[in-house]
Amino acid sequence: MLPILSSLIKALSIVLITGAIGLELWHLQALVIQSQPPAVPSPILGFARFALIAHGLEGMIAAVYAPRRQRQPFSYAIYTFFVGTIGLVELFKSDKFSKLP
């Protein structure tokens, strides 16, 4: 049951972070060309910004610790940015503990 939930969260996270990036770019583009920003409720835009910052920090953490786990830092940072905390959990999961019954 847990791997199915993990896969569902990963897929949903990728869609939502991509949407947050698009929403933020749309908002910034409207400000740059001095047109009306999209009519998005402020809490949604705030939550999207919070998620982007949190996922960015998780990506940076993954980039720092990936070489210690024999992973490519840049690719694992991008992966963790899009899937979030699950990427860090996968990175820090210890092999000796995962073999316990």
Contacts in CASP RR format, 6 or more apart in sequence:
PFRMAT RR
TARGET T0000
AUTHOR 0000-0000-0000
METHOD contacts of the structure
MODEL  1
MLPILSSLIKALSIVLITGAIGLELWHLQALVIQSQPPAVPSPILGFARF
ALIAHGLEGMIAAVYAPRRQRQPFSYAIYTFFVGTIGLVELFKSDKFSKL
P
6 86 0 8 1.000
9 83 0 8 1.000
9 86 0 8 1.000
10 83 0 8 1.000
10 86 0 8 1.000
13 82 0 8 1.000
13 83 0 8 1.000
13 84 0 8 1.000
13 86 0 8 1.000
14 82 0 8 1.000
14 83 0 8 1.000
16 51 0 8 1.000
17 51 0 8 1.000
17 52 0 8 1.000
17 55 0 8 1.000
17 81 0 8 1.000
17 82 0 8 1.000
17 84 0 8 1.000
18 82 0 8 1.000
19 48 0 8 1.000
20 48 0 8 1.000
20 49 0 8 1.000
20 51 0 8 1.000
20 52 0 8 1.000
21 52 0 8 1.000
23 38 0 8 1.000
23 40 0 8 1.000
23 44 0 8 1.000
23 45 0 8 1.000
23 48 0 8 1.000
24 45 0 8 1.000
24 48 0 8 1.000
24 49 0 8 1.000
24 52 0 8 1.000
26 38 0 8 1.000
27 37 0 8 1.000
27 38 0 8 1.000
27 40 0 8 1.000
27 45 0 8 1.000
30 36 0 8 1.000
30 37 0 8 1.000
30 38 0 8 1.000
31 37 0 8 1.000
54 84 0 8 1.000
55 80 0 8 1.000
55 81 0 8 1.000
55 82 0 8 1.000
55 84 0 8 1.000
56 81 0 8 1.000
58 80 0 8 1.000
58 81 0 8 1.000
58 84 0 8 1.000
58 85 0 8 1.000
58 87 0 8 1.000
58 88 0 8 1.000
59 77 0 8 1.000
59 78 0 8 1.000
59 80 0 8 1.000
59 81 0 8 1.000
59 84 0 8 1.000
60 77 0 8 1.000
61 80 0 8 1.000
61 88 0 8 1.000
62 73 0 8 1.000
62 76 0 8 1.000
62 77 0 8 1.000
62 79 0 8 1.000
62 80 0 8 1.000
62 81 0 8 1.000
62 87 0 8 1.000
62 88 0 8 1.000
62 91 0 8 1.000
63 73 0 8 1.000
63 74 0 8 1.000
63 76 0 8 1.000
63 77 0 8 1.000
64 73 0 8 1.000
65 91 0 8 1.000
65 92 0 8 1.000
66 72 0 8 1.000
66 73 0 8 1.000
66 76 0 8 1.000
66 77 0 8 1.000
66 91 0 8 1.000
67 73 0 8 1.000
69 91 0 8 1.000
69 92 0 8 1.000
71 91 0 8 1.000
76 91 0 8 1.000
79 87 0 8 1.000
80 87 0 8 1.000
80 88 0 8 1.000
80 91 0 8 1.000
END
